[in-house]
Amino acid sequence: MQDMIKRIVEADSQAKALDEANKKAAEEKKRRIEEEAAAIYKKYMDQAQEEVEKNDAYLEKRNERKIKEISAKQESALIKLRADYDQNRDRWVDEIVSRVVS
């Protein structure tokens, strides 16, 4: 009888030890999965950040180029308007005066 009780106690101890080992193994697997998920998330977020920075740089250069083009067109239009004014101001003044006086 003592032998039977001893075997039952040993079996219970072994079951508890096995249960504890399984719990530790499950916790370890969960921790590793969480670490891997965090590493994967970081990797993709870093790649996304690089892509965003690359796109920002491209868009900034494109916008600067467009601003330069618009500024050049405005400068060209201003030069033309000044040339028209310098060439025609006396005639325009005379025409305005004659229309007002008439």
Secondary structure, DSSP 4 states (H G I P E B T S, - for coil): -HHHHHHHHHHHHHHHHHHHHHHHHHHHHHHHHHHHHHHHHHHHHHHHHHHHHHHHHHHHHHHHHHHHHHHHHHHHHHHHHHHHHHHHHHHHHHHHHHHHH-
